């Protein structure tokens, strides 16, 4: 694999961030942190609970938290992108799915609320079906709803 220097550094950081995130999210990392706290607490009487003793844990936890926030966010961003790509593939591959949902993560919150309303309506239509295995799309429901409204209007005009 031919990787340029800049890309190699980026790839190396990706591997590092992924490894650290996995390692710190496991039981061994929790046990190490727990024992550090126990040792620090037990050392309190020896240091007469001094400000230096307190500053050690405060500084250590602050630095660790600061760095972990960025590593965790990087990991979540990567995982979120991977999940979105997988979902996009499923939506694109399903003939009954609405392709409007591809890249839905780039929509505004208001646009997402509108789509949520559509799916709430879709759920209502599904509850009224004879079978729960019948598939519907937003477009299909919209066409059926328009057709139903046209029929109701024709009935009203006929009366």
VEXTORZA-164027 format. One line per field, with one value per residue (C-alpha): residue number from 0; residue in one letter; x, y, z. Coordinates in pm, 1 decimal. Example, Ala and Ser with C-alpha at 12.3 -4.5 7.8 and 13.67 -1.06 7.14 Angstrom:
BEGIN
seq	(0;1)
type	(A;S)
xx	(1230.0;1367.0)
yy	(-450.0;-106.0)
zz	(780.0;714.0)
***
This chain:
BEGIN
seq	(0;1;2;3;4;5;6;7;8;9;10;11;12;13;14;15;16;17;18;19;20;21;22;23;24;25;26;27;28;29;30;31;32;33;34;35;36;37;38;39;40;41;42;43;44;45;46;47;48;49;50;51;52;53;54;55;56;57;58;59;60;61;62;63;64;65;66;67;68;69;70;71;72;73;74;75;76;77;78;79;80;81;82;83;84;85;86;87;88;89;90;91;92;93;94;95;96;97;98;99;100;101;102;103;104;105;106;107;108;109;110;111;112;113;114;115;116;117;118;119;120;121;122;123;124;125;126;127;128;129;130;131;132;133;134;135;136;137;138;139;140;141;142;143;144;145;146;147;148;149;150;151;152;153;154;155;156;157;158)
type	(X;X;X;X;X;X;X;X;X;X;X;X;X;X;X;X;X;X;X;X;X;X;X;X;X;X;X;X;X;X;X;X;X;X;X;X;X;X;X;X;X;X;X;X;X;X;X;X;X;X;X;X;X;X;X;X;X;X;X;X;X;X;X;X;X;X;X;X;X;X;X;X;X;X;X;X;X;X;X;X;X;X;X;X;X;X;X;X;X;X;X;X;X;X;X;X;X;X;X;X;X;X;X;X;X;X;X;X;X;X;X;X;X;X;X;X;X;X;X;X;X;X;X;X;X;X;X;X;X;X;X;X;X;X;X;X;X;X;X;X;X;X;X;X;X;X;X;X;X;X;X;X;X;X;X;X;X;X;X)
xx	(0.0;155.1;68.2;201.6;371.5;75.0;-170.7;54.7;52.9;-325.3;-365.4;-126.9;-329.0;-649.4;-502.0;-373.0;-707.1;-898.7;-664.3;-673.6;-1052.6;-1094.4;-842.0;-983.4;-1336.9;-1264.0;-1266.9;-887.9;-873.0;-1149.4;-969.2;-644.0;-825.8;-1003.9;-678.1;-510.5;-791.1;-756.4;-378.1;-424.7;-686.4;-467.4;-173.5;-376.2;-279.2;90.8;78.5;-147.8;-414.3;-203.3;-285.0;-13.3;-180.9;-513.5;-353.0;-203.7;-542.3;-705.2;-438.8;-424.8;-800.7;-827.8;-558.2;-696.8;-1051.6;-939.6;-756.2;-1020.9;-1297.9;-1124.3;-1037.9;-1391.6;-1540.0;-1311.3;-1414.8;-1783.6;-1753.7;-1594.8;-1852.0;-2138.0;-2011.6;-1972.8;-2327.2;-2466.4;-2290.6;-2429.5;-2779.4;-2745.1;-2649.9;-2956.3;-3188.3;-3037.7;-3061.9;-3425.9;-3669.0;-3945.8;-3736.5;-3749.0;-3416.2;-3491.7;-3344.4;-2998.2;-2775.0;-3056.0;-2790.1;-2718.2;-3074.2;-3172.2;-3359.2;-3677.7;-3646.7;-3599.7;-3915.2;-4112.8;-3985.6;-4072.9;-4431.6;-4441.1;-4327.1;-4580.3;-4850.3;-4698.0;-4721.2;-5090.4;-5152.2;-4967.8;-5180.7;-5492.0;-5364.1;-5489.5;-5136.3;-4834.2;-4590.4;-4709.7;-4450.3;-4523.3;-4313.2;-4373.3;-4437.6;-4689.7;-4879.5;-4879.1;-5024.6;-5284.8;-5371.2;-5408.6;-5621.3;-5838.7;-5885.3;-5980.4;-6237.0;-6383.5;-6404.4;-6579.4;-6831.2;-6895.9;-6939.4;-7178.8;-7406.7)
yy	(0.0;326.3;592.5;947.4;1091.8;1311.9;1029.2;791.1;1023.6;1056.9;679.6;626.4;866.8;687.1;357.5;517.4;685.8;367.0;157.8;401.9;433.5;55.7;7.7;279.9;155.5;-185.1;-338.0;-339.0;38.3;91.0;-130.5;64.1;394.9;253.5;134.2;468.7;637.1;384.4;438.0;814.1;797.4;572.5;809.9;1099.8;1045.8;1015.1;1351.6;1499.5;1564.2;1852.6;2073.8;1900.3;1565.6;1709.9;1880.8;1552.2;1385.0;1703.4;1765.8;1401.3;1369.3;1704.0;1617.4;1267.7;1396.9;1672.3;1428.2;1156.0;1393.7;1446.7;1080.5;970.4;1236.5;1127.8;768.6;860.8;1069.2;777.0;528.3;764.1;806.5;429.1;370.5;639.6;481.1;138.4;280.5;469.0;143.3;-30.8;251.6;264.6;-113.3;-140.8;-77.6;20.2;273.7;643.9;765.6;1102.8;957.1;921.1;1170.1;1253.3;1338.7;1657.9;1786.6;2051.7;1961.7;2116.3;1902.8;1595.0;1683.1;1699.4;1354.6;1229.0;1348.0;1154.4;837.8;889.0;902.6;599.0;415.2;504.7;365.2;45.8;-2.5;11.0;-255.7;-609.9;-743.1;-601.8;-736.5;-507.1;-245.6;120.5;413.6;782.7;830.0;544.9;674.3;1024.6;897.1;689.8;985.0;1214.5;951.6;913.3;1291.2;1306.7;1030.8;1204.9;1530.5;1355.2;1205.6;1548.1;1700.2;1422.4;1488.0)
zz	(0.0;-111.7;144.1;124.6;434.6;535.3;475.7;670.2;971.9;947.1;919.1;1212.9;1426.0;1321.8;1440.8;1761.6;1839.1;1768.9;1985.1;2277.0;2258.3;2260.7;2540.0;2764.0;2714.0;2862.4;3208.2;3250.2;3198.9;3451.3;3703.4;3654.7;3708.6;4013.1;4169.2;4097.3;4292.2;4575.5;4593.6;4581.0;4857.6;5072.9;5023.4;5167.3;5532.5;5440.6;5265.4;5534.1;5271.0;5143.4;4850.6;4650.6;4718.4;4598.6;4298.6;4176.4;4127.7;4004.6;3742.5;3636.0;3592.7;3413.7;3160.9;3105.7;3061.9;2824.0;2597.5;2615.0;2508.1;2174.3;2123.8;2203.7;1975.8;1691.3;1743.4;1754.9;1438.5;1254.9;1387.4;1302.6;946.8;906.2;1032.7;801.7;504.4;592.3;630.8;302.0;133.1;277.4;173.4;-175.4;-216.2;-103.2;-386.9;-143.6;48.0;-23.4;-160.7;-3.3;312.8;167.0;348.5;590.2;848.7;654.9;691.8;940.3;1256.2;1112.5;798.7;1016.9;1212.3;886.6;787.4;1135.6;1080.2;751.6;927.0;1202.3;934.7;766.5;1097.3;1121.7;773.1;866.0;1177.3;958.9;717.6;731.5;755.7;936.8;674.8;395.7;306.8;242.4;135.8;194.8;-177.7;-188.6;111.2;-35.0;-365.5;-182.1;40.2;-261.9;-437.8;-127.7;-104.8;-474.3;-424.9;-121.4;-318.3;-607.4;-362.0;-210.6;-560.1;-659.8;-360.2)
***
